[in-house]
Amino acid sequence: MEEFTIRELTPKDYEAAIAFWQKTPGISVSDADSKKNISVFLTRNNGLSFVAELDNELVGTILCGHDGRRGFIYHLAVHQDYRRKRIGRTLVECCLTKLNEAGIIKCHLFVLRDNSQGMDFWDHIGFDKRKDIYIYSTNINN
């Protein structure tokens, strides 16, 4: 089996990460994913986001942060050629370990309604699909 490495995702990874997210089905990229916004997110949540690499090529990503109370996971993506090799699970475990070390005991994530592979993955690793809440959003113009 090929060996992949996990390391912290940093602002220097932005160009590779955004290109990876844009071509990964099931990942939604928006204005919130600008270089500036991702850099601020990574700085605020230092050490919580990761990339998986194989031969110095990005094959997986995960963004993770918290608000002091709850953790949040965004943009878990694994290259389709490297799925089912425990990369996604390992990225999630890295985040949950770091959240736990920060005293965060619950983690949420968002999955697009038409992302059946994503839902299958989260179900498979033991996350519970909430049926009691709706998500509301708005853009805040400066």
N, CA, C and O atoms as CSV, one atom per row, in Angstrom:
chain,resi,resn,atom,element,x,y,z
A,1,MET,N,N,0.834,-1.190,0.000
A,1,MET,CA,C,0.000,0.000,0.000
A,1,MET,C,C,0.869,1.240,0.000
A,1,MET,O,O,1.905,1.281,0.665
A,2,GLU,N,N,0.452,2.246,-0.742
A,2,GLU,CA,C,1.198,3.490,-0.816
A,2,GLU,C,C,1.121,4.220,0.516
A,2,GLU,O,O,0.085,4.209,1.181
A,3,GLU,N,N,2.219,4.853,0.900
A,3,GLU,CA,C,2.274,5.590,2.153
A,3,GLU,C,C,1.970,7.058,1.907
A,3,GLU,O,O,2.615,7.698,1.077
A,4,PHE,N,N,1.006,7.585,2.612
A,4,PHE,CA,C,0.714,9.001,2.542
A,4,PHE,C,C,1.154,9.657,3.841
A,4,PHE,O,O,1.259,8.998,4.876
A,5,THR,N,N,1.408,10.942,3.780
A,5,THR,CA,C,1.791,11.691,4.971
A,5,THR,C,C,0.720,12.728,5.261
A,5,THR,O,O,0.055,13.236,4.358
A,6,ILE,N,N,0.571,13.026,6.541
A,6,ILE,CA,C,-0.367,14.044,6.994
A,6,ILE,C,C,0.452,15.176,7.595
A,6,ILE,O,O,1.370,14.942,8.381
A,7,ARG,N,N,0.113,16.401,7.221
A,7,ARG,CA,C,0.755,17.560,7.827
A,7,ARG,C,C,-0.268,18.680,7.941
A,7,ARG,O,O,-1.340,18.633,7.338
A,8,GLU,N,N,0.085,19.678,8.722
A,8,GLU,CA,C,-0.807,20.818,8.919
A,8,GLU,C,C,-1.021,21.563,7.601
A,8,GLU,O,O,-0.081,21.769,6.833
A,9,LEU,N,N,-2.249,21.956,7.353
A,9,LEU,CA,C,-2.565,22.804,6.213
A,9,LEU,C,C,-2.250,24.238,6.603
A,9,LEU,O,O,-2.693,24.703,7.653
A,10,THR,N,N,-1.495,24.942,5.779
A,10,THR,CA,C,-1.109,26.324,6.067
A,10,THR,C,C,-1.561,27.232,4.926
A,10,THR,O,O,-1.937,26.742,3.861
A,11,PRO,N,N,-1.529,28.537,5.135
A,11,PRO,CA,C,-1.888,29.452,4.042
A,11,PRO,C,C,-1.044,29.242,2.775
A,11,PRO,O,O,-1.509,29.554,1.679
A,12,LYS,N,N,0.155,28.732,2.899
A,12,LYS,CA,C,0.995,28.464,1.724
A,12,LYS,C,C,0.378,27.382,0.828
A,12,LYS,O,O,0.720,27.294,-0.351
A,13,ASP,N,N,-0.514,26.571,1.369
A,13,ASP,CA,C,-1.161,25.503,0.611
A,13,ASP,C,C,-2.398,25.975,-0.144
A,13,ASP,O,O,-3.036,25.186,-0.839
A,14,TYR,N,N,-2.741,27.251,-0.014
A,14,TYR,CA,C,-4.021,27.733,-0.530
A,14,TYR,C,C,-4.230,27.420,-2.011
A,14,TYR,O,O,-5.261,26.857,-2.379
A,15,GLU,N,N,-3.284,27.768,-2.853
A,15,GLU,CA,C,-3.481,27.596,-4.303
A,15,GLU,C,C,-3.762,26.134,-4.659
A,15,GLU,O,O,-4.672,25.845,-5.436
A,16,ALA,N,N,-2.987,25.225,-4.094
A,16,ALA,CA,C,-3.210,23.797,-4.367
A,16,ALA,C,C,-4.540,23.339,-3.783
A,16,ALA,O,O,-5.260,22.564,-4.413
A,17,ALA,N,N,-4.869,23.811,-2.585
A,17,ALA,CA,C,-6.115,23.387,-1.926
A,17,ALA,C,C,-7.343,23.886,-2.677
A,17,ALA,O,O,-8.275,23.117,-2.913
A,18,ILE,N,N,-7.357,25.156,-3.054
A,18,ILE,CA,C,-8.547,25.687,-3.728
A,18,ILE,C,C,-8.745,24.997,-5.083
A,18,ILE,O,O,-9.877,24.716,-5.475
A,19,ALA,N,N,-7.659,24.727,-5.790
A,19,ALA,CA,C,-7.775,24.001,-7.064
A,19,ALA,C,C,-8.315,22.593,-6.829
A,19,ALA,O,O,-9.125,22.093,-7.610
A,20,PHE,N,N,-7.863,21.958,-5.752
A,20,PHE,CA,C,-8.316,20.614,-5.398
A,20,PHE,C,C,-9.805,20.626,-5.066
A,20,PHE,O,O,-10.553,19.772,-5.542
A,21,TRP,N,N,-10.242,21.589,-4.250
A,21,TRP,CA,C,-11.655,21.678,-3.879
A,21,TRP,C,C,-12.527,21.942,-5.096
A,21,TRP,O,O,-13.603,21.358,-5.229
A,22,GLN,N,N,-12.073,22.814,-5.982
A,22,GLN,CA,C,-12.873,23.170,-7.152
A,22,GLN,C,C,-13.116,21.982,-8.075
A,22,GLN,O,O,-14.138,21.938,-8.760
A,23,LYS,N,N,-12.210,21.030,-8.105
A,23,LYS,CA,C,-12.402,19.884,-9.000
A,23,LYS,C,C,-12.926,18.645,-8.275
A,23,LYS,O,O,-13.065,17.589,-8.892
A,24,THR,N,N,-13.218,18.756,-6.976
A,24,THR,CA,C,-13.721,17.611,-6.220
A,24,THR,C,C,-15.246,17.664,-6.127
A,24,THR,O,O,-15.792,18.577,-5.508
A,25,PRO,N,N,-15.941,16.695,-6.734
A,25,PRO,CA,C,-17.402,16.663,-6.613
A,25,PRO,C,C,-17.821,16.598,-5.142
A,25,PRO,O,O,-17.202,15.914,-4.327
A,26,GLY,N,N,-18.896,17.334,-4.833
A,26,GLY,CA,C,-19.406,17.330,-3.466
A,26,GLY,C,C,-18.846,18.432,-2.600
A,26,GLY,O,O,-19.313,18.630,-1.479
A,27,ILE,N,N,-17.840,19.165,-3.099
A,27,ILE,CA,C,-17.269,20.284,-2.350
A,27,ILE,C,C,-17.784,21.570,-2.969
A,27,ILE,O,O,-17.665,21.771,-4.177
A,28,SER,N,N,-18.350,22.434,-2.155
A,28,SER,CA,C,-18.863,23.716,-2.618
A,28,SER,C,C,-17.875,24.810,-2.215
A,28,SER,O,O,-17.554,24.968,-1.038
A,29,VAL,N,N,-17.408,25.550,-3.193
A,29,VAL,CA,C,-16.478,26.649,-2.952
A,29,VAL,C,C,-17.233,27.953,-3.161
A,29,VAL,O,O,-17.959,28.109,-4.143
A,30,SER,N,N,-17.057,28.890,-2.229
A,30,SER,CA,C,-17.769,30.164,-2.306
A,30,SER,C,C,-16.809,31.311,-2.011
A,30,SER,O,O,-15.605,31.106,-1.858
A,31,ASP,N,N,-17.357,32.513,-1.934
A,31,ASP,CA,C,-16.548,33.688,-1.585
A,31,ASP,C,C,-15.889,33.531,-0.218
A,31,ASP,O,O,-14.840,34.120,0.042
A,32,ALA,N,N,-16.497,32.746,0.641
A,32,ALA,CA,C,-15.921,32.516,1.970
A,32,ALA,C,C,-14.603,31.761,1.891
A,32,ALA,O,O,-13.859,31.703,2.870
A,33,ASP,N,N,-14.310,31.181,0.729
A,33,ASP,CA,C,-13.085,30.407,0.538
A,33,ASP,C,C,-11.988,31.205,-0.165
A,33,ASP,O,O,-11.084,30.627,-0.768
A,34,SER,N,N,-12.071,32.527,-0.087
A,34,SER,CA,C,-11.017,33.360,-0.680
A,34,SER,C,C,-9.705,33.120,0.063
A,34,SER,O,O,-9.696,32.617,1.186
A,35,LYS,N,N,-8.617,33.483,-0.572
A,35,LYS,CA,C,-7.298,33.300,0.047
A,35,LYS,C,C,-7.227,34.024,1.384
A,35,LYS,O,O,-6.714,33.480,2.362
A,36,LYS,N,N,-7.734,35.234,1.429
A,36,LYS,CA,C,-7.719,36.015,2.674
A,36,LYS,C,C,-8.536,35.313,3.764
A,36,LYS,O,O,-8.072,35.167,4.895
A,37,ASN,N,N,-9.739,34.885,3.422
A,37,ASN,CA,C,-10.609,34.250,4.423
A,37,ASN,C,C,-10.039,32.928,4.934
A,37,ASN,O,O,-10.104,32.646,6.130
A,38,ILE,N,N,-9.484,32.124,4.039
A,38,ILE,CA,C,-8.897,30.848,4.462
A,38,ILE,C,C,-7.677,31.114,5.335
A,38,ILE,O,O,-7.463,30.412,6.323
A,39,SER,N,N,-6.880,32.109,4.987
A,39,SER,CA,C,-5.708,32.450,5.792
A,39,SER,C,C,-6.116,32.882,7.202
A,39,SER,O,O,-5.506,32.462,8.184
A,40,VAL,N,N,-7.131,33.705,7.294
A,40,VAL,CA,C,-7.636,34.140,8.614
A,40,VAL,C,C,-8.147,32.932,9.397
A,40,VAL,O,O,-7.864,32.794,10.587
A,41,PHE,N,N,-8.895,32.062,8.730
A,41,PHE,CA,C,-9.431,30.865,9.385
A,41,PHE,C,C,-8.308,29.991,9.930
A,41,PHE,O,O,-8.360,29.548,11.077
A,42,LEU,N,N,-7.287,29.743,9.098
A,42,LEU,CA,C,-6.172,28.881,9.521
A,42,LEU,C,C,-5.382,29.514,10.663
A,42,LEU,O,O,-4.930,28.808,11.564
A,43,THR,N,N,-5.213,30.820,10.637
A,43,THR,CA,C,-4.495,31.507,11.717
A,43,THR,C,C,-5.297,31.438,13.012
A,43,THR,O,O,-4.743,31.166,14.077
A,44,ARG,N,N,-6.588,31.682,12.919
A,44,ARG,CA,C,-7.460,31.647,14.104
A,44,ARG,C,C,-7.556,30.237,14.694
A,44,ARG,O,O,-7.694,30.064,15.905
A,45,ASN,N,N,-7.480,29.246,13.822
A,45,ASN,CA,C,-7.611,27.843,14.224
A,45,ASN,C,C,-6.302,27.093,13.966
A,45,ASN,O,O,-6.288,26.016,13.369
A,46,ASN,N,N,-5.237,27.678,14.419
A,46,ASN,CA,C,-3.896,27.155,14.174
A,46,ASN,C,C,-3.753,25.688,14.589
A,46,ASN,O,O,-4.116,25.305,15.701
A,47,GLY,N,N,-3.219,24.881,13.675
A,47,GLY,CA,C,-2.928,23.489,13.984
A,47,GLY,C,C,-4.105,22.538,13.913
A,47,GLY,O,O,-3.985,21.387,14.332
A,48,LEU,N,N,-5.249,22.987,13.392
A,48,LEU,CA,C,-6.447,22.143,13.364
A,48,LEU,C,C,-6.802,21.604,11.984
A,48,LEU,O,O,-7.644,20.712,11.878
A,49,SER,N,N,-6.191,22.116,10.936
A,49,SER,CA,C,-6.502,21.701,9.563
A,49,SER,C,C,-5.307,20.956,8.985
A,49,SER,O,O,-4.162,21.216,9.355
A,50,PHE,N,N,-5.586,20.015,8.062
A,50,PHE,CA,C,-4.528,19.127,7.594
A,50,PHE,C,C,-4.634,18.841,6.101
A,50,PHE,O,O,-5.690,19.004,5.490
A,51,VAL,N,N,-3.515,18.413,5.533
A,51,VAL,CA,C,-3.475,17.893,4.170
A,51,VAL,C,C,-2.859,16.505,4.215
A,51,VAL,O,O,-2.040,16.196,5.081
A,52,ALA,N,N,-3.266,15.686,3.277
A,52,ALA,CA,C,-2.638,14.379,3.061
A,52,ALA,C,C,-1.879,14.486,1.747
A,52,ALA,O,O,-2.387,15.018,0.760
A,53,GLU,N,N,-0.651,13.970,1.751
A,53,GLU,CA,C,0.180,14.006,0.555
A,53,GLU,C,C,0.724,12.622,0.254
A,53,GLU,O,O,0.977,11.813,1.146
A,54,LEU,N,N,0.891,12.387,-1.020
A,54,LEU,CA,C,1.525,11.162,-1.495
A,54,LEU,C,C,2.542,11.602,-2.541
A,54,LEU,O,O,2.183,12.204,-3.553
A,55,ASP,N,N,3.804,11.301,-2.291
A,55,ASP,CA,C,4.884,11.744,-3.193
A,55,ASP,C,C,4.807,13.248,-3.456
A,55,ASP,O,O,4.927,13.697,-4.597
A,56,ASN,N,N,4.606,14.019,-2.385
A,56,ASN,CA,C,4.520,15.489,-2.436
A,56,ASN,C,C,3.348,16.016,-3.257
A,56,ASN,O,O,3.331,17.189,-3.629
A,57,GLU,N,N,2.372,15.162,-3.541
A,57,GLU,CA,C,1.162,15.587,-4.242
A,57,GLU,C,C,0.004,15.584,-3.261
A,57,GLU,O,O,-0.177,14.626,-2.510
A,58,LEU,N,N,-0.779,16.654,-3.267
A,58,LEU,CA,C,-1.933,16.762,-2.377
A,58,LEU,C,C,-2.991,15.759,-2.817
A,58,LEU,O,O,-3.438,15.777,-3.964
A,59,VAL,N,N,-3.389,14.880,-1.892
A,59,VAL,CA,C,-4.433,13.886,-2.188
A,59,VAL,C,C,-5.608,13.976,-1.220
A,59,VAL,O,O,-6.589,13.248,-1.370
A,60,GLY,N,N,-5.517,14.865,-0.225
A,60,GLY,CA,C,-6.615,15.034,0.715
A,60,GLY,C,C,-6.477,16.313,1.514
A,60,GLY,O,O,-5.370,16.797,1.748
A,61,THR,N,N,-7.618,16.860,1.932
A,61,THR,CA,C,-7.628,18.066,2.761
A,61,THR,C,C,-8.746,17.978,3.780
A,61,THR,O,O,-9.718,17.240,3.615
A,62,ILE,N,N,-8.578,18.755,4.841
A,62,ILE,CA,C,-9.669,18.956,5.794
A,62,ILE,C,C,-9.437,20.294,6.488
A,62,ILE,O,O,-8.330,20.583,6.943
A,63,LEU,N,N,-10.479,21.100,6.564
A,63,LEU,CA,C,-10.451,22.340,7.330
A,63,LEU,C,C,-11.187,22.080,8.630
A,63,LEU,O,O,-12.239,21.441,8.643
A,64,CYS,N,N,-10.632,22.575,9.714
A,64,CYS,CA,C,-11.260,22.369,11.020
A,64,CYS,C,C,-11.041,23.606,11.879
A,64,CYS,O,O,-9.981,24.229,11.844
A,65,GLY,N,N,-12.050,23.939,12.637
A,65,GLY,CA,C,-11.951,25.057,13.565
A,65,GLY,C,C,-12.961,24.896,14.674
A,65,GLY,O,O,-13.722,23.930,14.707
A,66,HIS,N,N,-12.960,25.853,15.583
A,66,HIS,CA,C,-13.962,25.841,16.654
A,66,HIS,C,C,-14.254,27.256,17.113
A,66,HIS,O,O,-13.487,28.185,16.863
A,67,ASP,N,N,-15.371,27.392,17.782
A,67,ASP,CA,C,-15.781,28.693,18.302
A,67,ASP,C,C,-15.608,28.774,19.812
A,67,ASP,O,O,-16.139,29.681,20.453
A,68,GLY,N,N,-14.866,27.830,20.379
A,68,GLY,CA,C,-14.687,27.769,21.823
A,68,GLY,C,C,-15.663,26.808,22.487
A,68,GLY,O,O,-15.485,26.436,23.647
A,69,ARG,N,N,-16.668,26.416,21.769
A,69,ARG,CA,C,-17.712,25.529,22.275
A,69,ARG,C,C,-17.908,24.287,21.429
A,69,ARG,O,O,-18.004,23.174,21.945
A,70,ARG,N,N,-17.966,24.496,20.109
A,70,ARG,CA,C,-18.222,23.419,19.167
A,70,ARG,C,C,-17.164,23.453,18.065
A,70,ARG,O,O,-16.708,24.516,17.645
A,71,GLY,N,N,-16.791,22.264,17.615
A,71,GLY,CA,C,-15.883,22.166,16.484
A,71,GLY,C,C,-16.670,22.105,15.186
A,71,GLY,O,O,-17.843,21.733,15.170
A,72,PHE,N,N,-16.008,22.476,14.100
A,72,PHE,CA,C,-16.618,22.455,12.778
A,72,PHE,C,C,-15.608,21.926,11.775
A,72,PHE,O,O,-14.439,22.313,11.790
A,73,ILE,N,N,-16.065,21.046,10.912
A,73,ILE,CA,C,-15.231,20.484,9.853
A,73,ILE,C,C,-15.796,20.945,8.511
A,73,ILE,O,O,-17.004,20.924,8.279
A,74,TYR,N,N,-14.878,21.363,7.634
A,74,TYR,CA,C,-15.232,21.799,6.282
A,74,TYR,C,C,-14.252,21.171,5.293
A,74,TYR,O,O,-13.121,20.840,5.651
A,75,HIS,N,N,-14.683,21.018,4.082
A,75,HIS,CA,C,-13.836,20.652,2.950
A,75,HIS,C,C,-12.980,19.405,3.177
A,75,HIS,O,O,-11.799,19.383,2.831
A,76,LEU,N,N,-13.588,18.366,3.763
A,76,LEU,CA,C,-12.901,17.073,3.738
A,76,LEU,C,C,-13.006,16.579,2.299
A,76,LEU,O,O,-14.100,16.363,1.778
A,77,ALA,N,N,-11.865,16.409,1.679
A,77,ALA,CA,C,-11.838,15.955,0.292
A,77,ALA,C,C,-10.669,14.999,0.127
A,77,ALA,O,O,-9.568,15.254,0.615
A,78,VAL,N,N,-10.922,13.901,-0.563
A,78,VAL,CA,C,-9.879,12.934,-0.890
A,78,VAL,C,C,-9.956,12.668,-2.394
A,78,VAL,O,O,-11.030,12.412,-2.938
A,79,HIS,N,N,-8.816,12.733,-3.046
A,79,HIS,CA,C,-8.755,12.480,-4.481
A,79,HIS,C,C,-9.406,11.133,-4.764
A,79,HIS,O,O,-9.168,10.161,-4.048
A,80,GLN,N,N,-10.224,11.076,-5.803
A,80,GLN,CA,C,-10.996,9.853,-6.080
A,80,GLN,C,C,-10.120,8.619,-6.281
A,80,GLN,O,O,-10.567,7.505,-6.007
A,81,ASP,N,N,-8.894,8.788,-6.748
A,81,ASP,CA,C,-8.004,7.637,-6.946
A,81,ASP,C,C,-7.444,7.077,-5.642
A,81,ASP,O,O,-6.863,5.992,-5.630
A,82,TYR,N,N,-7.619,7.819,-4.540
A,82,TYR,CA,C,-7.026,7.407,-3.260
A,82,TYR,C,C,-8.066,7.192,-2.162
A,82,TYR,O,O,-7.721,7.114,-0.983
A,83,ARG,N,N,-9.320,7.099,-2.545
A,83,ARG,CA,C,-10.365,6.834,-1.554
A,83,ARG,C,C,-10.314,5.385,-1.109
A,83,ARG,O,O,-9.795,4.520,-1.814
A,84,ARG,N,N,-10.857,5.134,0.064
A,84,ARG,CA,C,-10.896,3.798,0.682
A,84,ARG,C,C,-9.502,3.306,1.075
A,84,ARG,O,O,-9.218,2.109,1.080
A,85,LYS,N,N,-8.646,4.275,1.404
A,85,LYS,CA,C,-7.295,3.946,1.877
A,85,LYS,C,C,-7.050,4.567,3.260
A,85,LYS,O,O,-5.909,4.713,3.698
A,86,ARG,N,N,-8.150,4.927,3.935
A,86,ARG,CA,C,-8.115,5.482,5.293
A,86,ARG,C,C,-7.593,6.916,5.355
A,86,ARG,O,O,-7.311,7.417,6.444
A,87,ILE,N,N,-7.460,7.576,4.222
A,87,ILE,CA,C,-6.978,8.958,4.224
A,87,ILE,C,C,-8.019,9.872,4.864
A,87,ILE,O,O,-7.687,10.657,5.752
A,88,GLY,N,N,-9.273,9.782,4.425
A,88,GLY,CA,C,-10.330,10.621,4.998
A,88,GLY,C,C,-10.494,10.382,6.481
A,88,GLY,O,O,-10.581,11.327,7.266
A,89,ARG,N,N,-10.536,9.126,6.862
A,89,ARG,CA,C,-10.680,8.781,8.281
A,89,ARG,C,C,-9.502,9.333,9.096
A,89,ARG,O,O,-9.695,9.852,10.196
A,90,THR,N,N,-8.299,9.221,8.561
A,90,THR,CA,C,-7.115,9.719,9.276
A,90,THR,C,C,-7.169,11.230,9.424
A,90,THR,O,O,-6.839,11.759,10.486
A,91,LEU,N,N,-7.580,11.932,8.374
A,91,LEU,CA,C,-7.707,13.389,8.467
A,91,LEU,C,C,-8.726,13.773,9.536
A,91,LEU,O,O,-8.479,14.676,10.335
A,92,VAL,N,N,-9.864,13.094,9.551
A,92,VAL,CA,C,-10.895,13.370,10.563
A,92,VAL,C,C,-10.354,13.087,11.964
A,92,VAL,O,O,-10.551,13.890,12.876
A,93,GLU,N,N,-9.682,11.968,12.142
A,93,GLU,CA,C,-9.128,11.625,13.459
A,93,GLU,C,C,-8.134,12.672,13.939
A,93,GLU,O,O,-8.106,12.999,15.126
A,94,CYS,N,N,-7.316,13.205,13.029
A,94,CYS,CA,C,-6.372,14.266,13.405
A,94,CYS,C,C,-7.127,15.482,13.944
A,94,CYS,O,O,-6.750,16.054,14.967
A,95,CYS,N,N,-8.181,15.864,13.255
A,95,CYS,CA,C,-8.971,17.021,13.690
A,95,CYS,C,C,-9.648,16.766,15.029
A,95,CYS,O,O,-9.596,17.611,15.923
A,96,LEU,N,N,-10.274,15.621,15.170
A,96,LEU,CA,C,-10.981,15.328,16.422
A,96,LEU,C,C,-10.015,15.262,17.596
A,96,LEU,O,O,-10.359,15.683,18.700
A,97,THR,N,N,-8.821,14.743,17.376
A,97,THR,CA,C,-7.810,14.711,18.437
A,97,THR,C,C,-7.444,16.125,18.855
A,97,THR,O,O,-7.383,16.423,20.048
A,98,LYS,N,N,-7.201,16.998,17.886
A,98,LYS,CA,C,-6.827,18.386,18.195
A,98,LYS,C,C,-7.979,19.136,18.855
A,98,LYS,O,O,-7.753,19.932,19.766
A,99,LEU,N,N,-9.206,18.893,18.411
A,99,LEU,CA,C,-10.354,19.526,19.067
A,99,LEU,C,C,-10.468,19.058,20.513
A,99,LEU,O,O,-10.704,19.866,21.411
A,100,ASN,N,N,-10.306,17.785,20.737
A,100,ASN,CA,C,-10.366,17.241,22.094
A,100,ASN,C,C,-9.292,17.871,22.983
A,100,ASN,O,O,-9.558,18.224,24.132
A,101,GLU,N,N,-8.087,18.007,22.448
A,101,GLU,CA,C,-7.002,18.640,23.206
A,101,GLU,C,C,-7.337,20.082,23.568
A,101,GLU,O,O,-6.856,20.597,24.577
A,102,ALA,N,N,-8.168,20.743,22.739
A,102,ALA,CA,C,-8.587,22.115,23.005
A,102,ALA,C,C,-9.809,22.183,23.920
A,102,ALA,O,O,-10.308,23.270,24.213
A,103,GLY,N,N,-10.290,21.020,24.372
A,103,GLY,CA,C,-11.443,20.988,25.271
A,103,GLY,C,C,-12.782,21.024,24.560
A,103,GLY,O,O,-13.810,21.251,25.198
A,104,ILE,N,N,-12.793,20.806,23.261
A,104,ILE,CA,C,-14.036,20.805,22.479
A,104,ILE,C,C,-14.569,19.372,22.456
A,104,ILE,O,O,-13.848,18.440,22.099
A,105,ILE,N,N,-15.842,19.205,22.841
A,105,ILE,CA,C,-16.377,17.854,22.979
A,105,ILE,C,C,-17.435,17.483,21.930
A,105,ILE,O,O,-17.933,16.358,21.931
A,106,LYS,N,N,-17.777,18.413,21.043
A,106,LYS,CA,C,-18.758,18.121,20.003
A,106,LYS,C,C,-18.299,18.785,18.711
A,106,LYS,O,O,-17.748,19.886,18.723
A,107,CYS,N,N,-18.534,18.100,17.600
A,107,CYS,CA,C,-18.113,18.623,16.306
A,107,CYS,C,C,-19.249,18.496,15.301
A,107,CYS,O,O,-19.928,17.471,15.238
A,108,HIS,N,N,-19.444,19.546,14.520
A,108,HIS,CA,C,-20.470,19.574,13.477
A,108,HIS,C,C,-19.810,19.682,12.105
A,108,HIS,O,O,-18.651,20.083,11.991
A,109,LEU,N,N,-20.559,19.321,11.072
A,109,LEU,CA,C,-20.093,19.512,9.699
A,109,LEU,C,C,-21.303,19.652,8.807
A,109,LEU,O,O,-22.428,19.345,9.201
A,110,PHE,N,N,-21.055,20.118,7.601
A,110,PHE,CA,C,-22.116,20.321,6.630
A,110,PHE,C,C,-21.831,19.464,5.399
A,110,PHE,O,O,-20.696,19.412,4.924
A,111,VAL,N,N,-22.860,18.792,4.885
A,111,VAL,CA,C,-22.742,17.975,3.679
A,111,VAL,C,C,-23.837,18.437,2.715
A,111,VAL,O,O,-25.002,18.557,3.094
A,112,LEU,N,N,-23.450,18.692,1.480
A,112,LEU,CA,C,-24.446,19.072,0.482
A,112,LEU,C,C,-25.455,17.947,0.300
A,112,LEU,O,O,-25.094,16.770,0.325
A,113,ARG,N,N,-26.694,18.305,0.121
A,113,ARG,CA,C,-27.793,17.341,0.040
A,113,ARG,C,C,-27.601,16.294,-1.053
A,113,ARG,O,O,-28.054,15.159,-0.909
A,114,ASP,N,N,-26.930,16.668,-2.153
A,114,ASP,CA,C,-26.743,15.718,-3.257
A,114,ASP,C,C,-25.399,14.980,-3.202
A,114,ASP,O,O,-25.034,14.292,-4.155
A,115,ASN,N,N,-24.674,15.118,-2.105
A,115,ASN,CA,C,-23.375,14.454,-1.957
A,115,ASN,C,C,-23.548,13.113,-1.244
A,115,ASN,O,O,-23.246,12.981,-0.058
A,116,SER,N,N,-24.035,12.134,-1.982
A,116,SER,CA,C,-24.309,10.833,-1.360
A,116,SER,C,C,-23.033,10.137,-0.897
A,116,SER,O,O,-23.052,9.455,0.128
A,117,GLN,N,N,-21.922,10.292,-1.625
A,117,GLN,CA,C,-20.656,9.688,-1.174
A,117,GLN,C,C,-20.223,10.283,0.158
A,117,GLN,O,O,-19.763,9.567,1.048
A,118,GLY,N,N,-20.371,11.589,0.288
A,118,GLY,CA,C,-20.025,12.244,1.547
A,118,GLY,C,C,-20.880,11.739,2.696
A,118,GLY,O,O,-20.368,11.430,3.771
A,119,MET,N,N,-22.178,11.657,2.467
A,119,MET,CA,C,-23.067,11.164,3.526
A,119,MET,C,C,-22.735,9.733,3.897
A,119,MET,O,O,-22.734,9.382,5.076
A,120,ASP,N,N,-22.454,8.902,2.903
A,120,ASP,CA,C,-22.073,7.512,3.188
A,120,ASP,C,C,-20.806,7.458,4.039
A,120,ASP,O,O,-20.718,6.664,4.976
A,121,PHE,N,N,-19.822,8.308,3.710
A,121,PHE,CA,C,-18.576,8.329,4.475
A,121,PHE,C,C,-18.840,8.689,5.931
A,121,PHE,O,O,-18.395,7.983,6.836
A,122,TRP,N,N,-19.564,9.786,6.162
A,122,TRP,CA,C,-19.794,10.236,7.549
A,122,TRP,C,C,-20.611,9.208,8.322
A,122,TRP,O,O,-20.346,8.976,9.501
A,123,ASP,N,N,-21.594,8.592,7.685
A,123,ASP,CA,C,-22.352,7.511,8.326
A,123,ASP,C,C,-21.412,6.360,8.699
A,123,ASP,O,O,-21.470,5.827,9.807
A,124,HIS,N,N,-20.558,5.995,7.763
A,124,HIS,CA,C,-19.649,4.852,7.953
A,124,HIS,C,C,-18.696,5.048,9.130
A,124,HIS,O,O,-18.379,4.092,9.838
A,125,ILE,N,N,-18.236,6.289,9.341
A,125,ILE,CA,C,-17.282,6.494,10.443
A,125,ILE,C,C,-17.957,6.898,11.753
A,125,ILE,O,O,-17.283,7.258,12.717
A,126,GLY,N,N,-19.282,6.838,11.785
A,126,GLY,CA,C,-19.983,6.980,13.052
A,126,GLY,C,C,-20.548,8.345,13.391
A,126,GLY,O,O,-20.949,8.574,14.532
A,127,PHE,N,N,-20.590,9.261,12.430
A,127,PHE,CA,C,-21.229,10.549,12.687
A,127,PHE,C,C,-22.734,10.382,12.550
A,127,PHE,O,O,-23.196,9.562,11.757
A,128,ASP,N,N,-23.492,11.140,13.303
A,128,ASP,CA,C,-24.952,11.073,13.272
A,128,ASP,C,C,-25.520,12.196,12.425
A,128,ASP,O,O,-25.131,13.354,12.574
A,129,LYS,N,N,-26.443,11.853,11.535
A,129,LYS,CA,C,-27.126,12.852,10.728
A,129,LYS,C,C,-28.238,13.464,11.570
A,129,LYS,O,O,-29.130,12.765,12.051
A,130,ARG,N,N,-28.169,14.780,11.739
A,130,ARG,CA,C,-29.195,15.473,12.523
A,130,ARG,C,C,-30.465,15.637,11.696
A,130,ARG,O,O,-30.412,15.941,10.504
A,131,LYS,N,N,-31.589,15.433,12.338
A,131,LYS,CA,C,-32.866,15.607,11.662
A,131,LYS,C,C,-33.713,16.669,12.351
A,131,LYS,O,O,-34.858,16.916,11.970
A,132,ASP,N,N,-33.128,17.296,13.376
A,132,ASP,CA,C,-33.898,18.221,14.192
A,132,ASP,C,C,-33.558,19.686,13.961
A,132,ASP,O,O,-34.114,20.557,14.631
A,133,ILE,N,N,-32.657,19.978,13.029
A,133,ILE,CA,C,-32.300,21.380,12.801
A,133,ILE,C,C,-32.246,21.683,11.310
A,133,ILE,O,O,-32.088,20.784,10.484
A,134,TYR,N,N,-32.377,22.945,10.985
A,134,TYR,CA,C,-32.175,23.467,9.643
A,134,TYR,C,C,-31.039,24.466,9.722
A,134,TYR,O,O,-30.822,25.088,10.762
A,135,ILE,N,N,-30.318,24.620,8.633
A,135,ILE,CA,C,-29.246,25.596,8.576
A,135,ILE,C,C,-29.763,26.813,7.801
A,135,ILE,O,O,-30.298,26.667,6.701
A,136,TYR,N,N,-29.608,27.979,8.358
A,136,TYR,CA,C,-29.949,29.232,7.706
A,136,TYR,C,C,-28.660,30.007,7.499
A,136,TYR,O,O,-27.764,29.976,8.343
A,137,SER,N,N,-28.570,30.704,6.371
A,137,SER,CA,C,-27.368,31.474,6.058
A,137,SER,C,C,-27.754,32.826,5.488
A,137,SER,O,O,-28.850,33.004,4.955
A,138,THR,N,N,-26.838,33.775,5.609
A,138,THR,CA,C,-26.967,35.067,4.958
A,138,THR,C,C,-25.571,35.586,4.659
A,138,THR,O,O,-24.613,35.282,5.369
A,139,ASN,N,N,-25.472,36.366,3.607
A,139,ASN,CA,C,-24.218,37.061,3.332
A,139,ASN,C,C,-24.229,38.386,4.051
A,139,ASN,O,O,-25.239,39.089,4.053
A,140,ILE,N,N,-23.128,38.727,4.655
A,140,ILE,CA,C,-22.992,40.000,5.373
A,140,ILE,C,C,-22.098,40.894,4.524
A,140,ILE,O,O,-20.913,40.611,4.351
A,141,ASN,N,N,-22.659,41.956,4.005
A,141,ASN,CA,C,-21.881,42.872,3.177
A,141,ASN,C,C,-21.209,43.905,4.056
A,141,ASN,O,O,-21.823,44.471,4.960
A,142,ASN,N,N,-19.938,44.142,3.777
A,142,ASN,CA,C,-19.183,45.140,4.556
A,142,ASN,C,C,-19.391,46.529,4.011
A,142,ASN,O,O,-18.834,47.490,4.542
